[in-house]
Amino acid sequence: MIRRIAALAFLSLLAACGGVRDDLTTAPDPIGNFLLGHNIAAAVDPQKGPFSRDATNEEWKAAVEQAVADRLGRYDGDAYYHVAIGIQGYVLAMPGIPAVYAPKSVLIFEVTFFEDATQRKLNEEPIQLTVFEPCCSIPFLGSGLSKSREEQLEGLAFNAARAIERTMRENADWFGGTPEVLEEDATILSGNRMAEIQAEAEAGAEAGAAEAQ
């Protein structure tokens, strides 16, 4: 039965992955006078969540900085702003057991914005965010069954950059623009959700052990 469910889930996954990510080759609507200055990501031994593959500090730094550069480097305002990102935790999902527990890939980070002209912080306290992979979220099929570690890492970095851009639009007055009200995105959550992720993992592991008996 589980094998049959897994097969159906895989077919659903293929269909779901037909969805496209937003196009980074087009010019975005401006966010005030924002122009990307320094883009710095730091990963100092972030917490590795349950059932996770490994990733190095250097891999996270490179992936997030590239994703932010690709997204925010498209803006052509006339005032420089700097973006500082701190990687706090992650899960690069291992293959799970369909219909029992499928770990989700997650990245937890904080972001701070700086105005170049004044060298002041635009948000006094770092903004904490938790992001999941931007595509192919089938409830009973984790991406560990369908994606490599590198693909998971790239997808999370891509969505982290999206989350940062959304935060900027919601607080566009920081950059001389008008704040926007955006629709909720289920793959982007506020705060550090690692405790919830660990609790879900423990419950999933218990369910998996019970199913195996």
CORHUVEN-V268973 format. One record per residue. N is the residue number from 0. SS is DSSP state (H for helix, E for strand, C for the rest). PSI is psi as a letter, one per 40 degrees, with the letter a starting at -180 (NA if undefined). BURIAL is I if it has 9 or more other ideal C-beta (glycine too) atoms within 8 Angstrom, else O. Layout:
n:N ss:SS psi:PSI burial:BURIAL
n:N ss:SS psi:PSI burial:BURIAL
This chain:
n:0 ss:C psi:d burial:O
n:1 ss:H psi:d burial:I
n:2 ss:H psi:d burial:O
n:3 ss:H psi:d burial:O
n:4 ss:H psi:d burial:I
n:5 ss:H psi:d burial:I
n:6 ss:H psi:d burial:O
n:7 ss:H psi:d burial:O
n:8 ss:H psi:d burial:I
n:9 ss:H psi:d burial:I
n:10 ss:H psi:d burial:O
n:11 ss:H psi:d burial:I
n:12 ss:H psi:d burial:I
n:13 ss:H psi:d burial:O
n:14 ss:H psi:d burial:O
n:15 ss:H psi:d burial:I
n:16 ss:C psi:e burial:O
n:17 ss:C psi:e burial:O
n:18 ss:C psi:i burial:O
n:19 ss:C psi:i burial:O
n:20 ss:C psi:i burial:O
n:21 ss:C psi:i burial:O
n:22 ss:C psi:h burial:O
n:23 ss:C psi:e burial:O
n:24 ss:C psi:e burial:O
n:25 ss:C psi:i burial:O
n:26 ss:C psi:h burial:O
n:27 ss:C psi:i burial:O
n:28 ss:C psi:h burial:O
n:29 ss:C psi:i burial:I
n:30 ss:C psi:g burial:I
n:31 ss:C psi:b burial:I
n:32 ss:C psi:f burial:I
n:33 ss:E psi:h burial:I
n:34 ss:E psi:h burial:I
n:35 ss:E psi:h burial:I
n:36 ss:E psi:b burial:I
n:37 ss:E psi:i burial:O
n:38 ss:E psi:h burial:I
n:39 ss:E psi:h burial:I
n:40 ss:E psi:h burial:I
n:41 ss:E psi:h burial:I
n:42 ss:E psi:h burial:I
n:43 ss:E psi:g burial:O
n:44 ss:E psi:g burial:O
n:45 ss:E psi:i burial:I
n:46 ss:E psi:h burial:O
n:47 ss:E psi:h burial:O
n:48 ss:C psi:a burial:I
n:49 ss:C psi:i burial:I
n:50 ss:C psi:f burial:I
n:51 ss:E psi:i burial:I
n:52 ss:C psi:i burial:I
n:53 ss:C psi:i burial:O
n:54 ss:C psi:i burial:I
n:55 ss:C psi:i burial:O
n:56 ss:H psi:d burial:I
n:57 ss:H psi:d burial:O
n:58 ss:H psi:d burial:I
n:59 ss:H psi:d burial:I
n:60 ss:H psi:d burial:I
n:61 ss:H psi:d burial:O
n:62 ss:H psi:d burial:I
n:63 ss:H psi:d burial:I
n:64 ss:H psi:d burial:I
n:65 ss:H psi:d burial:I
n:66 ss:H psi:d burial:I
n:67 ss:H psi:d burial:I
n:68 ss:H psi:d burial:I
n:69 ss:H psi:d burial:I
n:70 ss:H psi:d burial:I
n:71 ss:H psi:e burial:I
n:72 ss:C psi:e burial:O
n:73 ss:C psi:e burial:I
n:74 ss:C psi:i burial:I
n:75 ss:C psi:f burial:O
n:76 ss:C psi:a burial:I
n:77 ss:C psi:e burial:O
n:78 ss:E psi:h burial:I
n:79 ss:E psi:h burial:O
n:80 ss:E psi:i burial:I
n:81 ss:E psi:i burial:I
n:82 ss:E psi:h burial:I
n:83 ss:E psi:h burial:I
n:84 ss:E psi:h burial:I
n:85 ss:E psi:h burial:I
n:86 ss:E psi:h burial:I
n:87 ss:E psi:d burial:I
n:88 ss:E psi:i burial:I
n:89 ss:E psi:i burial:I
n:90 ss:E psi:h burial:I
n:91 ss:C psi:g burial:I
n:92 ss:E psi:h burial:I
n:93 ss:C psi:i burial:I
n:94 ss:C psi:h burial:O
n:95 ss:C psi:a burial:I
n:96 ss:E psi:h burial:I
n:97 ss:C psi:i burial:I
n:98 ss:C psi:e burial:O
n:99 ss:C psi:c burial:I
n:100 ss:E psi:h burial:I
n:101 ss:C psi:h burial:I
n:102 ss:C psi:i burial:I
n:103 ss:C psi:i burial:I
n:104 ss:C psi:h burial:I
n:105 ss:E psi:i burial:I
n:106 ss:E psi:h burial:I
n:107 ss:E psi:h burial:I
n:108 ss:E psi:i burial:I
n:109 ss:E psi:i burial:I
n:110 ss:E psi:i burial:I
n:111 ss:E psi:h burial:I
n:112 ss:E psi:i burial:I
n:113 ss:E psi:i burial:I
n:114 ss:E psi:h burial:I
n:115 ss:C psi:d burial:I
n:116 ss:C psi:d burial:O
n:117 ss:C psi:e burial:O
n:118 ss:C psi:f burial:O
n:119 ss:E psi:i burial:O
n:120 ss:E psi:h burial:O
n:121 ss:C psi:d burial:I
n:122 ss:C psi:h burial:I
n:123 ss:C psi:d burial:O
n:124 ss:C psi:h burial:O
n:125 ss:C psi:i burial:O
n:126 ss:E psi:h burial:I
n:127 ss:E psi:h burial:I
n:128 ss:E psi:i burial:I
n:129 ss:E psi:h burial:I
n:130 ss:E psi:i burial:I
n:131 ss:E psi:i burial:I
n:132 ss:C psi:i burial:I
n:133 ss:C psi:e burial:I
n:134 ss:C psi:i burial:I
n:135 ss:C psi:f burial:I
n:136 ss:C psi:g burial:I
n:137 ss:E psi:h burial:I
n:138 ss:C psi:d burial:O
n:139 ss:C psi:f burial:O
n:140 ss:E psi:h burial:I
n:141 ss:C psi:i burial:I
n:142 ss:H psi:e burial:I
n:143 ss:H psi:d burial:I
n:144 ss:H psi:e burial:I
n:145 ss:C psi:e burial:O
n:146 ss:C psi:i burial:I
n:147 ss:C psi:i burial:O
n:148 ss:H psi:d burial:I
n:149 ss:H psi:d burial:O
n:150 ss:H psi:d burial:I
n:151 ss:H psi:d burial:I
n:152 ss:H psi:d burial:I
n:153 ss:H psi:d burial:I
n:154 ss:H psi:d burial:I
n:155 ss:H psi:d burial:I
n:156 ss:H psi:d burial:I
n:157 ss:H psi:d burial:I
n:158 ss:H psi:d burial:I
n:159 ss:H psi:d burial:I
n:160 ss:H psi:d burial:I
n:161 ss:H psi:d burial:I
n:162 ss:H psi:d burial:I
n:163 ss:H psi:d burial:I
n:164 ss:H psi:d burial:I
n:165 ss:H psi:d burial:I
n:166 ss:H psi:d burial:I
n:167 ss:H psi:d burial:I
n:168 ss:H psi:d burial:I
n:169 ss:H psi:d burial:I
n:170 ss:C psi:f burial:I
n:171 ss:H psi:e burial:I
n:172 ss:H psi:d burial:I
n:173 ss:H psi:d burial:I
n:174 ss:H psi:e burial:I
n:175 ss:C psi:e burial:O
n:176 ss:C psi:a burial:I
n:177 ss:C psi:h burial:O
n:178 ss:C psi:i burial:I
n:179 ss:C psi:i burial:O
n:180 ss:C psi:h burial:O
n:181 ss:C psi:i burial:O
n:182 ss:C psi:i burial:O
n:183 ss:C psi:i burial:O
n:184 ss:C psi:h burial:O
n:185 ss:C psi:e burial:O
n:186 ss:C psi:e burial:I
n:187 ss:E psi:h burial:I
n:188 ss:E psi:i burial:O
n:189 ss:E psi:i burial:O
n:190 ss:C psi:i burial:O
n:191 ss:C psi:h burial:I
n:192 ss:C psi:f burial:I
n:193 ss:H psi:d burial:I
n:194 ss:H psi:d burial:O
n:195 ss:H psi:d burial:O
n:196 ss:H psi:d burial:I
n:197 ss:H psi:d burial:I
n:198 ss:H psi:d burial:O
n:199 ss:H psi:d burial:O
n:200 ss:H psi:d burial:I
n:201 ss:H psi:d burial:I
n:202 ss:H psi:d burial:I
n:203 ss:H psi:d burial:I
n:204 ss:H psi:d burial:I
n:205 ss:H psi:d burial:O
n:206 ss:H psi:d burial:I
n:207 ss:H psi:d burial:I
n:208 ss:H psi:d burial:O
n:209 ss:H psi:d burial:O
n:210 ss:H psi:d burial:I
n:211 ss:H psi:e burial:O
n:212 ss:C psi:NA burial:O
